[in-house]
């Protein structure tokens, strides 16, 4: 019998090939999710735990935002002990939606 290392179920991931453009755009339409994607883009893979992001939402809302990002094929997560770590699925998402992440990650113009 395999030993379970976490009390929570492993996250389910959607491959970007199975994501519609509407789903991708909806996931990227929220400012908190854009912030998460930008922070992940500037971090090494698997180096950021869910609690390490500086966003103005509680734990439950943050969890929901990660569910949306996983469902859009943007983020992959895995458990490392008590921490859930993340990586941006940049190459896979770019293959499905060429140029979309570059637009999202581009610095916003200042007035």
C-alpha positions in Angstrom: 0.0 0.0 0.0 1.4 3.4 -1.0 2.0 5.9 1.7 0.3 9.2 1.3 2.5 12.2 2.2 -0.2 14.9 2.1 -3.7 15.2 3.5 -4.9 16.9 0.3 -5.5 15.4 -3.1 -2.9 16.0 -5.8 -3.9 18.9 -8.1 -5.5 18.2 -11.4 -4.0 19.8 -14.5 -5.4 20.7 -17.9 -3.0 20.6 -20.8 -3.0 23.8 -22.8 -3.8 21.8 -25.9 -7.2 21.1 -24.3 -7.9 24.8 -23.5 -10.1 27.1 -25.6 -9.1 30.6 -26.3 -12.1 31.8 -24.2 -10.9 29.9 -21.2 -7.3 31.2 -21.6 -8.5 34.8 -21.9 -10.9 34.5 -19.0 -8.1 33.1 -16.8 -5.9 36.1 -17.8 -8.6 38.7 -17.4 -8.3 38.9 -13.6 -5.7 41.2 -12.1 -4.8 38.8 -9.3 -4.2 36.0 -11.8 -2.1 38.2 -14.0 0.0 39.1 -11.0 0.5 35.4 -10.2 1.5 34.7 -13.8 3.9 37.6 -13.8 5.5 36.6 -10.5 5.9 33.0 -11.8 7.4 34.2 -15.0 10.1 36.0 -13.0 10.9 33.0 -10.8 12.7 29.7 -11.3 10.5 26.7 -11.8 9.2 25.0 -8.7 10.7 27.7 -6.5 7.4 29.5 -5.4 5.0 28.1 -2.9 1.4 29.2 -3.0 1.9 31.3 0.2 4.8 33.2 -1.2 2.8 35.5 -3.5 2.1 39.1 -2.5 -1.6 39.3 -3.6 -4.5 41.1 -1.8 -6.7 38.0 -1.3 -7.1 35.4 1.4 -6.1 31.8 1.3 -9.4 30.5 -0.1 -9.5 33.1 -2.9 -5.8 32.4 -3.7 -6.6 28.7 -4.0 -9.5 29.5 -6.4 -7.2 31.6 -8.6 -4.7 28.7 -8.8 -7.6 26.3 -9.8 -8.5 28.7 -12.6 -4.9 29.0 -13.8 -4.5 25.2 -13.7 -7.7 24.8 -15.6 -6.4 27.2 -18.3 -3.2 25.2 -18.7 -1.1 28.1 -17.4 0.2 26.6 -14.1 1.4 23.3 -12.9 1.6 22.5 -9.2 3.1 19.7 -7.1 3.3 19.0 -3.4 6.7 19.1 -1.7 6.1 18.1 1.9 3.6 20.6 3.4 4.2 23.1 0.5 2.5 23.3 -2.8 5.0 24.7 -5.4 4.2 26.1 -8.8 5.7 26.5 -12.2 4.4 28.5 -15.2 3.8 26.2 -18.2 5.3 28.8 -20.5 6.5 26.6 -23.3 3.3 24.5 -23.5 1.1 27.5 -23.3 3.1 29.4 -25.9 2.8 26.4 -28.3 -1.0 26.5 -27.9 -1.4 30.3 -27.9 1.6 31.9 -29.6 2.4 35.4 -28.3 -0.4 35.6 -25.7 1.8 35.3 -22.6 4.2 37.8 -24.1 1.4 40.3 -24.2 0.4 39.6 -20.7 3.9 39.8 -19.4 4.7 43.0 -21.2 5.1 46.0 -18.9 2.1 48.2 -18.7 2.5 51.7 -20.2 2.7 54.5 -17.6 0.8 57.7 -17.9 
